[in-house]
Amino acid sequence: MKKLAVFAVLLGASALAAAPKACEELKGEIAKKVEANGVKSYSLEIVDSGKEADAKVVGSCEGGTKKIVYRRTSAPAKSETAGSSKQ
């Protein structure tokens, strides 16, 4: 009887661990990892799984119905007049 109870608890815990993750939650976790690696200019986008993406897929969420894609973007260009002194 004890073995059955332990098995039921373990089965319930594994089902919770395998539950589909919400896309916004996963996107936030991925953003923290990207920024921890020193990347400043990037975008993360949530798209349907069937959609073709010209970016790197870095995660899937909502039971595999959506995916998160990563694009590295160029840093914003500095204005030529920014920081220069007027004469």
N, CA, C and O atoms as CSV, one atom per row, in Angstrom:
chain,resi,resn,atom,element,x,y,z
A,1,MET,N,N,0.817,-1.191,0.000
A,1,MET,CA,C,0.000,0.000,0.000
A,1,MET,C,C,0.867,1.263,0.000
A,1,MET,O,O,0.554,2.243,-0.677
A,2,LYS,N,N,1.973,1.225,0.779
A,2,LYS,CA,C,2.866,2.368,0.830
A,2,LYS,C,C,3.485,2.631,-0.540
A,2,LYS,O,O,3.629,3.782,-0.950
A,3,LYS,N,N,3.843,1.576,-1.235
A,3,LYS,CA,C,4.453,1.727,-2.556
A,3,LYS,C,C,3.493,2.403,-3.527
A,3,LYS,O,O,3.904,3.221,-4.351
A,4,LEU,N,N,2.220,2.059,-3.426
A,4,LEU,CA,C,1.217,2.665,-4.286
A,4,LEU,C,C,1.077,4.161,-3.989
A,4,LEU,O,O,0.939,4.966,-4.910
A,5,ALA,N,N,1.112,4.529,-2.720
A,5,ALA,CA,C,0.998,5.936,-2.338
A,5,ALA,C,C,2.215,6.723,-2.821
A,5,ALA,O,O,2.071,7.837,-3.326
A,6,VAL,N,N,3.409,6.154,-2.672
A,6,VAL,CA,C,4.631,6.818,-3.132
A,6,VAL,C,C,4.589,6.969,-4.647
A,6,VAL,O,O,4.957,8.019,-5.173
A,7,PHE,N,N,4.149,5.946,-5.344
A,7,PHE,CA,C,4.053,5.998,-6.807
A,7,PHE,C,C,3.082,7.095,-7.249
A,7,PHE,O,O,3.355,7.819,-8.207
A,8,ALA,N,N,1.962,7.215,-6.560
A,8,ALA,CA,C,0.963,8.232,-6.909
A,8,ALA,C,C,1.521,9.634,-6.691
A,8,ALA,O,O,1.269,10.529,-7.498
A,9,VAL,N,N,2.268,9.836,-5.618
A,9,VAL,CA,C,2.869,11.145,-5.344
A,9,VAL,C,C,3.902,11.477,-6.415
A,9,VAL,O,O,3.927,12.595,-6.930
A,10,LEU,N,N,4.752,10.514,-6.752
A,10,LEU,CA,C,5.765,10.746,-7.780
A,10,LEU,C,C,5.139,11.006,-9.138
A,10,LEU,O,O,5.619,11.856,-9.888
A,11,LEU,N,N,4.089,10.296,-9.460
A,11,LEU,CA,C,3.406,10.492,-10.734
A,11,LEU,C,C,2.787,11.889,-10.795
A,11,LEU,O,O,2.863,12.557,-11.826
A,12,GLY,N,N,2.185,12.322,-9.715
A,12,GLY,CA,C,1.598,13.668,-9.665
A,12,GLY,C,C,2.654,14.747,-9.780
A,12,GLY,O,O,2.440,15.750,-10.460
A,13,ALA,N,N,3.793,14.559,-9.125
A,13,ALA,CA,C,4.888,15.549,-9.195
A,13,ALA,C,C,5.477,15.619,-10.594
A,13,ALA,O,O,5.813,16.701,-11.076
A,14,SER,N,N,5.604,14.466,-11.252
A,14,SER,CA,C,6.168,14.491,-12.604
A,14,SER,C,C,5.195,15.128,-13.592
A,14,SER,O,O,5.623,15.754,-14.562
A,15,ALA,N,N,3.908,14.977,-13.361
A,15,ALA,CA,C,2.920,15.603,-14.240
A,15,ALA,C,C,2.974,17.119,-14.111
A,15,ALA,O,O,2.812,17.831,-15.102
A,16,LEU,N,N,3.200,17.615,-12.910
A,16,LEU,CA,C,3.321,19.060,-12.716
A,16,LEU,C,C,4.589,19.597,-13.369
A,16,LEU,O,O,4.578,20.689,-13.937
A,17,ALA,N,N,5.663,18.852,-13.293
A,17,ALA,CA,C,6.925,19.289,-13.884
A,17,ALA,C,C,6.838,19.320,-15.408
A,17,ALA,O,O,7.509,20.127,-16.051
A,18,ALA,N,N,6.027,18.458,-15.979
A,18,ALA,CA,C,5.907,18.381,-17.430
A,18,ALA,C,C,4.789,19.256,-17.983
A,18,ALA,O,O,4.508,19.222,-19.181
A,19,ALA,N,N,4.157,20.033,-17.125
A,19,ALA,CA,C,3.057,20.902,-17.574
A,19,ALA,C,C,3.582,21.928,-18.568
A,19,ALA,O,O,4.698,22.425,-18.413
A,20,PRO,N,N,2.795,22.248,-19.581
A,20,PRO,CA,C,3.233,23.242,-20.568
A,20,PRO,C,C,3.503,24.592,-19.906
A,20,PRO,O,O,2.740,25.052,-19.057
A,21,LYS,N,N,4.600,25.206,-20.313
A,21,LYS,CA,C,4.988,26.492,-19.740
A,21,LYS,C,C,4.351,27.624,-20.524
A,21,LYS,O,O,4.229,27.559,-21.747
A,22,ALA,N,N,3.949,28.658,-19.811
A,22,ALA,CA,C,3.374,29.841,-20.448
A,22,ALA,C,C,4.467,30.557,-21.243
A,22,ALA,O,O,5.608,30.647,-20.791
A,23,CYS,N,N,4.120,31.058,-22.409
A,23,CYS,CA,C,5.107,31.672,-23.309
A,23,CYS,C,C,5.775,32.892,-22.700
A,23,CYS,O,O,6.992,33.041,-22.809
A,24,GLU,N,N,5.018,33.761,-22.066
A,24,GLU,CA,C,5.610,34.973,-21.499
A,24,GLU,C,C,6.596,34.636,-20.395
A,24,GLU,O,O,7.633,35.287,-20.264
A,25,GLU,N,N,6.278,33.620,-19.600
A,25,GLU,CA,C,7.169,33.187,-18.527
A,25,GLU,C,C,8.476,32.661,-19.114
A,25,GLU,O,O,9.557,33.036,-18.660
A,26,LEU,N,N,8.381,31.801,-20.114
A,26,LEU,CA,C,9.569,31.242,-20.750
A,26,LEU,C,C,10.378,32.326,-21.457
A,26,LEU,O,O,11.608,32.318,-21.408
A,27,LYS,N,N,9.698,33.246,-22.106
A,27,LYS,CA,C,10.381,34.348,-22.788
A,27,LYS,C,C,11.200,35.166,-21.790
A,27,LYS,O,O,12.322,35.572,-22.095
A,28,GLY,N,N,10.652,35.407,-20.613
A,28,GLY,CA,C,11.366,36.137,-19.566
A,28,GLY,C,C,12.605,35.395,-19.093
A,28,GLY,O,O,13.651,36.005,-18.870
A,29,GLU,N,N,12.491,34.077,-18.937
A,29,GLU,CA,C,13.631,33.268,-18.517
A,29,GLU,C,C,14.737,33.295,-19.576
A,29,GLU,O,O,15.918,33.410,-19.250
A,30,ILE,N,N,14.343,33.189,-20.835
A,30,ILE,CA,C,15.320,33.211,-21.926
A,30,ILE,C,C,15.993,34.582,-21.996
A,30,ILE,O,O,17.203,34.667,-22.206
A,31,ALA,N,N,15.221,35.650,-21.824
A,31,ALA,CA,C,15.781,37.003,-21.858
A,31,ALA,C,C,16.840,37.181,-20.774
A,31,ALA,O,O,17.879,37.792,-21.024
A,32,LYS,N,N,16.596,36.662,-19.588
A,32,LYS,CA,C,17.582,36.757,-18.503
A,32,LYS,C,C,18.872,36.047,-18.888
A,32,LYS,O,O,19.959,36.562,-18.628
A,33,LYS,N,N,18.769,34.878,-19.501
A,33,LYS,CA,C,19.963,34.127,-19.904
A,33,LYS,C,C,20.727,34.850,-21.001
A,33,LYS,O,O,21.957,34.901,-20.974
A,34,VAL,N,N,20.010,35.404,-21.960
A,34,VAL,CA,C,20.661,36.127,-23.060
A,34,VAL,C,C,21.404,37.335,-22.509
A,34,VAL,O,O,22.557,37.571,-22.870
A,35,GLU,N,N,20.760,38.094,-21.646
A,35,GLU,CA,C,21.384,39.282,-21.071
A,35,GLU,C,C,22.543,38.929,-20.156
A,35,GLU,O,O,23.509,39.686,-20.060
A,36,ALA,N,N,22.457,37.778,-19.476
A,36,ALA,CA,C,23.560,37.322,-18.630
A,36,ALA,C,C,24.800,36.997,-19.466
A,36,ALA,O,O,25.923,37.034,-18.962
A,37,ASN,N,N,24.592,36.683,-20.732
A,37,ASN,CA,C,25.709,36.416,-21.647
A,37,ASN,C,C,26.249,37.690,-22.280
A,37,ASN,O,O,27.131,37.625,-23.136
A,38,GLY,N,N,25.737,38.840,-21.877
A,38,GLY,CA,C,26.261,40.109,-22.338
A,38,GLY,C,C,25.649,40.632,-23.625
A,38,GLY,O,O,26.133,41.624,-24.171
A,39,VAL,N,N,24.608,39.999,-24.119
A,39,VAL,CA,C,23.965,40.463,-25.352
A,39,VAL,C,C,23.023,41.614,-24.988
A,39,VAL,O,O,22.176,41.474,-24.107
A,40,LYS,N,N,23.175,42.738,-25.664
A,40,LYS,CA,C,22.356,43.912,-25.370
A,40,LYS,C,C,21.295,44.172,-26.441
A,40,LYS,O,O,20.199,44.635,-26.125
A,41,SER,N,N,21.610,43.880,-27.693
A,41,SER,CA,C,20.684,44.174,-28.796
A,41,SER,C,C,20.166,42.871,-29.386
A,41,SER,O,O,20.862,42.185,-30.134
A,42,TYR,N,N,18.932,42.548,-29.033
A,42,TYR,CA,C,18.320,41.308,-29.520
A,42,TYR,C,C,16.809,41.451,-29.452
A,42,TYR,O,O,16.285,42.389,-28.852
A,43,SER,N,N,16.119,40.505,-30.078
A,43,SER,CA,C,14.668,40.459,-29.935
A,43,SER,C,C,14.244,39.011,-29.747
A,43,SER,O,O,14.833,38.098,-30.325
A,44,LEU,N,N,13.227,38.815,-28.939
A,44,LEU,CA,C,12.585,37.521,-28.748
A,44,LEU,C,C,11.141,37.689,-29.177
A,44,LEU,O,O,10.466,38.635,-28.772
A,45,GLU,N,N,10.673,36.762,-30.003
A,45,GLU,CA,C,9.315,36.870,-30.508
A,45,GLU,C,C,8.607,35.529,-30.347
A,45,GLU,O,O,9.196,34.476,-30.592
A,46,ILE,N,N,7.361,35.571,-29.939
A,46,ILE,CA,C,6.536,34.364,-29.812
A,46,ILE,C,C,5.746,34.213,-31.104
A,46,ILE,O,O,5.018,35.123,-31.503
A,47,VAL,N,N,5.891,33.054,-31.764
A,47,VAL,CA,C,5.205,32.799,-33.032
A,47,VAL,C,C,4.549,31.425,-32.981
A,47,VAL,O,O,4.899,30.593,-32.144
A,48,ASP,N,N,3.604,31.192,-33.873
A,48,ASP,CA,C,2.984,29.874,-33.988
A,48,ASP,C,C,4.022,28.859,-34.449
A,48,ASP,O,O,4.924,29.190,-35.219
A,49,SER,N,N,3.891,27.623,-33.978
A,49,SER,CA,C,4.854,26.588,-34.335
A,49,SER,C,C,4.919,26.323,-35.827
A,49,SER,O,O,5.992,26.011,-36.344
A,50,GLY,N,N,3.811,26.436,-36.528
A,50,GLY,CA,C,3.787,26.158,-37.957
A,50,GLY,C,C,4.389,27.263,-38.809
A,50,GLY,O,O,4.657,27.056,-39.992
A,51,LYS,N,N,4.602,28.419,-38.231
A,51,LYS,CA,C,5.095,29.568,-38.987
A,51,LYS,C,C,6.595,29.437,-39.252
A,51,LYS,O,O,7.368,29.103,-38.354
A,52,GLU,N,N,6.993,29.705,-40.498
A,52,GLU,CA,C,8.403,29.703,-40.849
A,52,GLU,C,C,9.061,30.907,-40.198
A,52,GLU,O,O,8.519,32.012,-40.231
A,53,ALA,N,N,10.212,30.695,-39.614
A,53,ALA,CA,C,10.919,31.800,-38.969
A,53,ALA,C,C,12.326,31.893,-39.529
A,53,ALA,O,O,13.007,30.883,-39.703
A,54,ASP,N,N,12.748,33.102,-39.808
A,54,ASP,CA,C,14.109,33.308,-40.296
A,54,ASP,C,C,15.039,33.653,-39.137
A,54,ASP,O,O,16.019,34.379,-39.306
A,55,ALA,N,N,14.722,33.129,-37.971
A,55,ALA,CA,C,15.508,33.367,-36.772
A,55,ALA,C,C,15.720,32.035,-36.057
A,55,ALA,O,O,15.126,31.022,-36.424
A,56,LYS,N,N,16.560,32.049,-35.051
A,56,LYS,CA,C,16.873,30.835,-34.300
A,56,LYS,C,C,15.765,30.540,-33.287
A,56,LYS,O,O,15.388,31.409,-32.501
A,57,VAL,N,N,15.250,29.317,-33.310
A,57,VAL,CA,C,14.245,28.895,-32.337
A,57,VAL,C,C,14.970,28.567,-31.038
A,57,VAL,O,O,15.859,27.715,-31.017
A,58,VAL,N,N,14.589,29.249,-29.942
A,58,VAL,CA,C,15.258,29.057,-28.658
A,58,VAL,C,C,14.346,28.453,-27.595
A,58,VAL,O,O,14.779,28.228,-26.464
A,59,GLY,N,N,13.094,28.190,-27.945
A,59,GLY,CA,C,12.193,27.569,-26.988
A,59,GLY,C,C,10.835,27.285,-27.593
A,59,GLY,O,O,10.455,27.860,-28.613
A,60,SER,N,N,10.110,26.383,-26.942
A,60,SER,CA,C,8.725,26.138,-27.348
A,60,SER,C,C,7.876,26.187,-26.089
A,60,SER,O,O,8.351,25.883,-24.994
A,61,CYS,N,N,6.626,26.570,-26.254
A,61,CYS,CA,C,5.762,26.769,-25.096
A,61,CYS,C,C,4.322,26.432,-25.456
A,61,CYS,O,O,3.993,26.113,-26.598
A,62,GLU,N,N,3.481,26.517,-24.432
A,62,GLU,CA,C,2.061,26.205,-24.576
A,62,GLU,C,C,1.834,24.864,-25.252
A,62,GLU,O,O,1.056,24.735,-26.198
A,63,GLY,N,N,2.541,23.875,-24.731
A,63,GLY,CA,C,2.366,22.510,-25.224
A,63,GLY,C,C,2.871,22.290,-26.634
A,63,GLY,O,O,2.393,21.392,-27.327
A,64,GLY,N,N,3.825,23.090,-27.071
A,64,GLY,CA,C,4.388,22.933,-28.412
A,64,GLY,C,C,3.622,23.649,-29.504
A,64,GLY,O,O,3.964,23.522,-30.680
A,65,THR,N,N,2.593,24.397,-29.141
A,65,THR,CA,C,1.804,25.107,-30.158
A,65,THR,C,C,2.459,26.413,-30.589
A,65,THR,O,O,2.131,26.961,-31.641
A,66,LYS,N,N,3.382,26.907,-29.776
A,66,LYS,CA,C,4.085,28.153,-30.096
A,66,LYS,C,C,5.575,27.945,-29.888
A,66,LYS,O,O,5.999,27.024,-29.191
A,67,LYS,N,N,6.368,28.825,-30.511
A,67,LYS,CA,C,7.804,28.778,-30.312
A,67,LYS,C,C,8.328,30.194,-30.110
A,67,LYS,O,O,7.700,31.174,-30.512
A,68,ILE,N,N,9.480,30.273,-29.486
A,68,ILE,CA,C,10.124,31.563,-29.248
A,68,ILE,C,C,11.365,31.625,-30.125
A,68,ILE,O,O,12.218,30.738,-30.093
A,69,VAL,N,N,11.446,32.705,-30.916
A,69,VAL,CA,C,12.584,32.854,-31.823
A,69,VAL,C,C,13.431,34.043,-31.383
A,69,VAL,O,O,12.922,35.031,-30.853
A,70,TYR,N,N,14.741,33.919,-31.618
A,70,TYR,CA,C,15.732,34.908,-31.207
A,70,TYR,C,C,16.385,35.516,-32.435
A,70,TYR,O,O,16.785,34.808,-33.359
A,71,ARG,N,N,16.486,36.825,-32.431
A,71,ARG,CA,C,17.206,37.551,-33.473
A,71,ARG,C,C,18.160,38.509,-32.785
A,71,ARG,O,O,17.767,39.246,-31.880
A,72,ARG,N,N,19.394,38.498,-33.210
A,72,ARG,CA,C,20.340,39.498,-32.716
A,72,ARG,C,C,20.200,40.715,-33.604
A,72,ARG,O,O,20.222,40.596,-34.829
A,73,THR,N,N,20.058,41.873,-33.006
A,73,THR,CA,C,19.883,43.096,-33.771
A,73,THR,C,C,21.129,43.957,-33.639
A,73,THR,O,O,21.937,43.770,-32.729
A,74,SER,N,N,21.270,44.892,-34.551
A,74,SER,CA,C,22.418,45.788,-34.469
A,74,SER,C,C,22.136,46.848,-33.408
A,74,SER,O,O,20.986,47.205,-33.150
A,75,ALA,N,N,23.201,47.333,-32.810
A,75,ALA,CA,C,23.066,48.362,-31.785
A,75,ALA,C,C,22.544,49.640,-32.423
A,75,ALA,O,O,22.850,49.919,-33.583
A,76,PRO,N,N,21.769,50.413,-31.694
A,76,PRO,CA,C,21.258,51.666,-32.253
A,76,PRO,C,C,22.425,52.571,-32.662
A,76,PRO,O,O,23.403,52.710,-31.927
A,77,ALA,N,N,22.309,53.172,-33.821
A,77,ALA,CA,C,23.370,54.042,-34.318
A,77,ALA,C,C,23.376,55.345,-33.536
A,77,ALA,O,O,22.323,55.900,-33.221
A,78,LYS,N,N,24.573,55.824,-33.229
A,78,LYS,CA,C,24.704,57.082,-32.516
A,78,LYS,C,C,24.577,58.220,-33.506
A,78,LYS,O,O,25.069,58.133,-34.631
A,79,SER,N,N,23.929,59.266,-33.095
A,79,SER,CA,C,23.783,60.440,-33.933
A,79,SER,C,C,25.120,61.144,-34.064
A,79,SER,O,O,25.877,61.223,-33.096
A,80,GLU,N,N,25.417,61.649,-35.231
A,80,GLU,CA,C,26.683,62.336,-35.431
A,80,GLU,C,C,26.785,63.579,-34.578
A,80,GLU,O,O,27.888,63.983,-34.210
A,81,THR,N,N,25.667,64.194,-34.256
A,81,THR,CA,C,25.693,65.428,-33.474
A,81,THR,C,C,25.710,65.136,-31.973
A,81,THR,O,O,26.017,66.022,-31.175
A,82,ALA,N,N,25.391,63.934,-31.594
A,82,ALA,CA,C,25.368,63.599,-30.168
A,82,ALA,C,C,26.787,63.627,-29.610
A,82,ALA,O,O,27.690,62.985,-30.147
A,83,GLY,N,N,26.968,64.360,-28.556
A,83,GLY,CA,C,28.255,64.407,-27.899
A,83,GLY,C,C,29.249,65.377,-28.514
A,83,GLY,O,O,30.316,65.606,-27.945
A,84,SER,N,N,28.923,65.947,-29.660
A,84,SER,CA,C,29.860,66.894,-30.263
A,84,SER,C,C,29.536,68.291,-29.763
A,84,SER,O,O,28.385,68.609,-29.467
A,85,SER,N,N,30.553,69.107,-29.676
A,85,SER,CA,C,30.328,70.479,-29.195
A,85,SER,C,C,30.056,71.400,-30.363
A,85,SER,O,O,30.598,71.224,-31.454
A,86,LYS,N,N,29.217,72.375,-30.123
A,86,LYS,CA,C,28.903,73.362,-31.164
A,86,LYS,C,C,29.979,74.429,-31.168
A,86,LYS,O,O,30.507,74.790,-30.117
A,87,GLN,N,N,30.302,74.929,-32.340
A,87,GLN,CA,C,31.336,75.961,-32.440
A,87,GLN,C,C,30.794,77.261,-32.885
A,87,GLN,O,O,31.542,78.230,-33.017
